């Protein structure tokens, strides 16, 4: 996309988002100028209403912020969590033009059938069911037009959003969070990269009857179109409401392996545990459907995550600071370590207890929010902290999955699941396995470690 063609689109996006956010900023600045206390709940509600009319990447950004502890005040997180990522679908006339741009003017002859209506719509594109010439059931993920311009415009506004928060609350520096979100969101625009992620997950879960990965079709895919197998399954919300406990527990355990076998075996994590990104098979197996947001870590960080767990499990406080340093917290003080441990003990709590239990026993309905509030207060008291890049999507996966387990009302011995997963961990082994897998799929470790 040329700069000349993208600039007008980007300018339009700037205007829309800036106008929506300006009202919130003016109200907040006015209260501060007049010496009035900040009205976070009201400002947060206004922000949600303002952003609610804007579709696209900004919705994804908002949802990410809602799951990162202390990235924004609790009132903002609660309001942002209500935003929907679904965008209005493109009509058939628009779809035909987009498909022709990707596969040529006679693109319809490459399919036996192609549904006119989308079966799913999200922040960056929409999905259409299709049938290949040989009768293969397919899902075609088609990116919305001008998304590169939209993403860049929204990332500019993300800086404004963070600046607004940090002006009134300096407990958390968001500079590294901004970099991480920007890099991952730009990666999501590249559907050829997503196809590589898909091959990577297929390699990792090869032989598993419980985790299913679609195969992409290169001949029917481009940078902005990804064609893959269509995997049928039930929605997670339906399973949570209708299945018995045994089934819900089976689904939870399969979800656990789907997300954490890649991380603890290959240093790879799916950073977007959104309910629309998977479906459930009749036997409790998991279909993983979306691979845009995949984070590839340095294996050293995986080792530090395990070190932190074992240090908490065994009471080895001398190793905790070293683990946080490996995560990217620079020279953490004793007090900062104590504060970070509040969050770590919450995240690891289900893994530390050798018993069958739900993922959360507080019954608050807001997974992790009370703990995040406590951490926020403590961080503010010591002058704040910079959240490292590596923390962002790893934490998002943990909290997002915890919310899924909470919704399933699953009761599992998480300790034994986790101990079995990390039992054979050896850093040289994961380094070797990661290098081999990335080479096979044409991938590299993510920028930022």
N, C-alpha and C positions, 0 to 999 in steps of 0.2 A: 504494500500500500504506500503510495507516494505521500510525501508531506503535504503537497498542495491539495490533494484530495481529502486528507484526513483532518487538516486544520479547521475547516469550517464545521465539521461534525463535532470536533473536540470543543470548539468554541461554544457551540450550542449546548453541549453537555455541561460545560463550566457554568454557563448562565443559569441553567435549570437547577443544578445542585447548589450553586452559590446563593441563589435567591431563596431556596428552601432553608438553608442553614443560617442565612444572614439574620432572619427574624429571631432565631434562638440566640445567636451571638449578641445581638443588640439588646435583647431583654436581659441577658446575663450581665453584660457590661453596664447597663443602666442600674441594675441593682447594686453592683459593686461601687459605682460612682457615687451613689446616694447613701452608701454605708449600710445597705440592707443585706441581711444574710442571703446566701444563694438558695434559690428555691429549686433544688435538684429535681424533685418529683415532677413539678410542673414543666420545667425546662426539658426534662427527658420525654415527657408526654408530647410536648410540642415538636421535639426532634423526630419522634416516631411518626407523628402525623405528617410532618413535612416530607420525610423520606419515604413514606408509604406510597406516595404517588410516583416515585422514581423506580423503575425496574433496572435490571442488569447487574453488573458487578458490585455496585454499591450495596445491594441487598446481601450478597455473599459476604462482603466485608463486614457489614453490620452483624450478621449472624456469627462470624468468627469472633468479633469483639465481645459478643455476649457470652462466649465460652472461655475467654482468657481471664483468669482471676486478676482483678485490679487493673486491667487495661482501661476500664472506664468505671465510674462510680456505680454502685449497685442499682440505683434508680434507672440509670441509662441502660445497664445490661438487661434489666427486666423488661424495659420497653422495647429494646432492640430485638430481644428474643421473640417478640410477637410478630416481627416482620416476616413476610412470606417471600421466598426466593422465586416463586413462580412468576414468569413473565407472560403477557398476552401472546398466544401463539401466532405465528405467521399464517396468513391465509394461503389457499392453494395457489393462487396466481403468483404470490411472492415466492412460495416454495419452489415452483417450477423454474422461475428465473434463477434462484439460488442454486438449484441442482444443475441447471444448464451451465452455470458459471464454473461449477466444480467438475462435472463429468462430461460436458459437451452437449450440444444441441439435441442429440439423439439419446440422451441419458435414459429415457424411459424404456428403450429397447434392451437395456442391460438388466431389467427386472421382469419377472413374470407378472408381478403385481406390486404396487406401491400405494399405501394408504394415503388418501388426500388429507385426512385429519391426523394431527400429532397425537401420540399416546402419552407423551410426557413433555412438559415444558419447564425449563429451569432458567437460571440467571444468564447463561452464556449461549444456550441453544435449545433445540427441541428435538424430540425423537419420533420417527415414523416407523411403523411396522412395514415390512416388505417381504416379498418372496423372490428368491433368486431364480435364475433360469433353470436350475436343476431341482427346484422345489425346496430349497433350504430356507427355513424361517430366519429372517434377518431383522435387525434393528439398525436404523440409519440415524445417526446423531448429526444434525446439521446446525452449524453455528449461525447465529444471527448476523446480519450485515453490520459492517463498521464497528465490530466489537473491539478492535485494537484501539481505535480512537476513544471509544467509550471507557475502556479500562484505564487508559492513560489519564483521561479527564477525571475519573473517579479516584484514582490514586493521588492526584493533585489535591483533591478535596479531602482525602483521608488525612493529609497533613494539616489541613485547616481544622478538621474535626478533633484531632489529637491536640492541636495547639489550644483549642477552646477548653478541653479538659484540663490540660496541664497548667493553664493560666490560673485555675482555681484550686487545683489539687496536684501537688508535686510528689505524691507518694511513689509514683512509678514513672520512670522515664520511658517513653514509647519509641525512641529512635530505632532500636533494633527490631521491634515489632513491626514498624512500618516497612523496613527493608525486607523482612521475611514475607509479609503478606504480599508485597509488590512482586517479589521474585516468583512466588508460587502462583500468583494470579496470572502473571505473564506466561508462565509455563502452561497453564490450562488452556491458553489460546491455541496451542500447537497440538492438533489432534494426531499428528504422526508420532509425537512424543508420547501421547496417551496410549497409542497402540503399542509402543515399546513397553510402557508400564504394564499393559495388559499381558504381554508376553512374559514379563518378569514375574508377575503373580501366577501365571500359568505354570511357569517353571518351579516356583517355590511350592505351590500346592499340588504338583504332579502326583498322581496316585491317591490323592485324598478323595474319598467318596462324599465328604461332608462340606467341601468348599468348591464351588463351581465358578470357573472363569470363562467368559466367552472368547471365541477366537475372532480376530479381526480379518477382514478381507482386503488386502492391499490394493487389488485391482479396482475396488469400489470405494476407495478412501483417498483423501487428500489432506492438505494442511487444515482444512475447515470442514471436512466431512469424514466421519468415522463410521464405517459399516462393519457390523459384527453379528455373531449369532444372537438370536432372540431367546432368552432364557425365561421360561414361565415360572411363576411362583406367586405365593400369597403375600399381601402387604404385611409388614411387621405389626402395624396397629391392629389388624384383624386377628393375627395370631395371639397377640397379647390379650385381646378381649375374649377370644373363644376357645383357645387351646387349654388342655389340662396342665397341671403343674409339671408332670413328667416331660411333656412336649416343650413347654416353655423353658425348662432347665436344659433340655437337649439343644434348643436353639441358642440359648445363652452360651453354652460351652462351645458350640460351633463358631459363634461370633467371636468368642475369646481367641480361638485358634486362628480364625481368618485374619484377625488384626495383628496378633502378637507373635505368631510363628514367623512372619516376615521380619518383624523388628528384632527379636532375640536370636534369630538364625541368620539374618542377612543385613541387619541395620536399615531396614526399609519399613516405613509406616504409611498407612493410608490416613491422610490428614482431614478427611471429611466424612465422619460417621453420621451422615444425614439419612433419615429414614427412607428417603427415595433412592438411595444408592445401593440398596440390596433388596432381595425378596427371599421368601422362605419356601422350600420344597416340602412336599407332603411328608417326607421322612425327617424333617427338621434340618435338612441341609441348607446351606446359605448360597445364594447367587450373588456374587459381587458384580455390580453393573457399571460402575463409574470409576475411572482411574485418572482423572485429571489432576487431582491434588495428591501427589505421592511424594514423600520426603525421603531422601536417601542420606543417611547419617554416616559420619566416620564411626567405625566400629568401636573406637575408644569410648565414645559417648555411651554406647550400649553397655559397655563394661561398667561405666560410672553409674548408670541407672541401677544395675544389679548390685554394685558396691553400696550404694545408698540403702537399698532394700536390706541387704545382709547386715549392714551396720545398725540399722534400726532394729532388725530382728534379734541381733546378738548383743545389742548394747555397746557397740564399738564406736563411741563418739569420736575417737581420734581419726577415723576414716571419713567422717561425714563432710568436713570442709573440703577435703581433697576431691570428693565426688562432685560437690557443687562447683568447684573450680573447673573440672572437666566439662561440666554443663555450660560453662561460659560466664559464671558469676566471678568477676575479677577480685581476687584477694578478699574473700568474704570475712568480715569481722565475726567475732564470737557471737555478738548480738544478732547480726544478720543470719548467721547459721541457725540460731535458736528460732528466729522468726520463720525461716524457710522450712524448718523442721515441723512447724505447726501444719503447714500445707502438706508436706511429705507424709506425715503420720496419717493425715486424712486420706490421701490418695492410696497409701499402702495398707491402710487398716484392714480391708477385707482379705488382703494377702498374708497378713501377719498372724491371723487367728486360724488355728487348725480346727475349724468346725464348719458345719453347714450353716449358712446365714445369707440373708439378702445383702445386696451390695451396699445398701445404706439403711441404717436402723434409726435415723432421727425422725422419720415421718414428717419432714418439713415440706416435702414436695419440691424443694429447690436444691438440687444436688450440688453440694459444695458451697452454696452461697453464704451460709453462716460462717463457715471457716474462712472463706475469702474476705469477708468483712473484718474478721478479727485480724487477719494478716495485714489488711490494708491499714488498719489503725496503728498497728505496730510499726509498719514501714514508714508511715507518715511521721511517727515519733522520732525515728532515727534519721530523718532527712531524705528518705526515698531510696530507690534502687533502680538500676537499669536491667530490664528483663532481657536475657540473651535470646538470640534468634532460635537456637536449637530447642528452647523451651516451648515455643509458641504452638506448633502443630502436634508435638508429642503430648503436651498437656491437653490440647483440644481433643485429641483422640481418646485420652483417658477419661475426660469428663463427658465427652459425647457418648462413649460406650457405656459408661456408668449410668447415664440417663436412659439408654436403651435397656440395660439390665433392670433398672428401676421400673421401667414401664412394663417389662415382661413379668415383674414380680417374681423373678427367679430366685431360688434358694439353693446355693451351690457351695461346695468347699473350695473356695477360690484359692486358698493357701496351697492345697495339693495340686490344683491345676497349674499354678504358677511354678511351684517347686519342680514339678515334672518338666516344665518347659525350659527352665534355666539349669537343670541338673548337670548337663554335659557342656555347659558354656566354657569355651576356651577362646581367648582373643585371637590367637593365630588361626584357629579354625574358621571363625566368622570372617576374618579378613580374607582368607583364601576363598571361601564360599561366595562372599560378596563380589570379589574381583572377577571370579569366574562367571557369575550370573550377569553382572553388568556388562561384561565383554560380550556375552552371548546375545544380549538384547540391545547392544549399541548405546548404553547409558553411562553416565558418570555420577559421582556423588554430587549432591546438591550444593550450590554455593552457600557459604556461611557455615560449613562444618556439619 
